[in-house]
């Protein structure tokens, strides 16, 4: 059985091709049915072929009724009856053929519409699949960003804890410095008391010296032989008094230096404590901002998931995604 060259599946089948195939089949004595025409062409939409085949059948002239050959005695009586039956049968056949052609045309058009609808559905399904893949990719990106923010938040929280611990240590150092400062103040007060005591001793010594000088003057005439000894004692007393004054001045200078050093240490400790408190406050503010950003991202992800479900429902006509149309 010879066939015409096959066409690509996507090429349209024309009326002339369908008519030629039907006439070829009819010439070989085969009824040009839809299946035989499709097999003869080897390609094309069955719905389109059926529509062209119906048009070809409608365009063909109706077959002539056979002339009955009867005896002459019955011709007159049967001709009228046969003509009536033939006319009725022909009319009924034409009516049925016309109805069949209309049905075939309607079925072909319906088939083409269904094929078009199926193509639209496939396109929509591909679009929905692509949108779903993009949404999944976007969700993965948001999840990755969320994980990075969470890790950053945890890092900031760890840094905040470190700053709090440093602040606590600084406060402890400040307390220690305050205690040392109190001890230094107590030492300075004790040194001042010692200085006052030394001043009292010096005044007492000066008074004693004045009494001694008075006694020396009154007894000078009587004890001239002890003048040299008294002079040596006077020198020793002056040297001792100068030494006591020098020691008192050095003690006051040392106490002042210690007090100044303690005051500077106290100021430095307070400054470090204030800086540590500021760093801890900034870290806490940043941690709160990161928590707010995390909550906003989570809300945005929830909204995107709701929009994706609504889009899926609209694309499937309000039915769940797994239900076929």
Residue pairs with C-beta under 8 A, 6 or more apart in sequence:
3 39
3 40
3 41
3 42
4 17
4 20
4 21
4 40
4 41
4 42
6 41
6 42
6 43
7 13
7 41
7 42
7 43
7 44
8 43
9 43
11 43
11 44
12 44
12 48
13 41
13 43
13 44
13 45
13 48
13 49
13 52
14 52
15 52
15 55
15 56
17 41
17 44
17 52
18 37
18 41
18 49
18 52
18 53
18 56
19 52
19 56
21 32
21 37
21 40
21 41
22 32
22 37
22 53
22 56
22 57
23 32
24 40
25 31
25 32
25 36
25 37
25 40
26 32
30 36
32 53
34 46
34 49
34 50
34 53
37 49
37 53
38 44
38 46
38 49
41 49
45 111
45 112
45 115
46 111
47 107
47 108
47 109
47 110
47 111
47 112
47 114
47 115
48 108
48 112
50 104
50 107
50 108
50 111
51 104
51 105
51 108
51 109
51 112
53 104
54 100
54 101
54 104
54 105
54 108
55 105
57 97
57 101
58 98
58 101
62 90
62 94
65 86
65 90
68 78
68 79
68 82
70 78
121 325
124 315
128 312
128 315
131 311
132 308
132 312
135 304
135 308
138 304
139 301
139 304
139 305
142 297
142 300
142 301
142 304
143 301
145 297
146 294
146 297
146 298
146 301
149 290
149 293
149 294
149 297
150 294
152 290
153 287
153 290
153 291
153 294
156 283
156 286
156 287
156 290
157 287
159 283
160 280
160 283
160 284
160 287
163 276
163 279
163 280
163 283
164 280
166 276
166 279
167 273
167 276
167 277
167 279
167 280
170 269
170 272
170 273
170 276
171 273
173 269
173 272
174 269
174 270
174 272
174 273
177 262
177 265
177 266
177 269
178 266
178 269
180 262
180 265
181 262
181 263
181 265
181 266
184 258
184 259
184 262
185 259
185 262
187 255
187 258
188 255
188 258
188 259
191 251
191 252
191 255
192 255
194 251
195 248
195 251
195 252
198 244
198 247
198 248
199 248
201 244
202 241
202 244
202 245
205 237
205 241
206 241
209 237
216 230
220 227
223 230
312 321
313 319
313 320
316 323
316 325
317 325
319 325
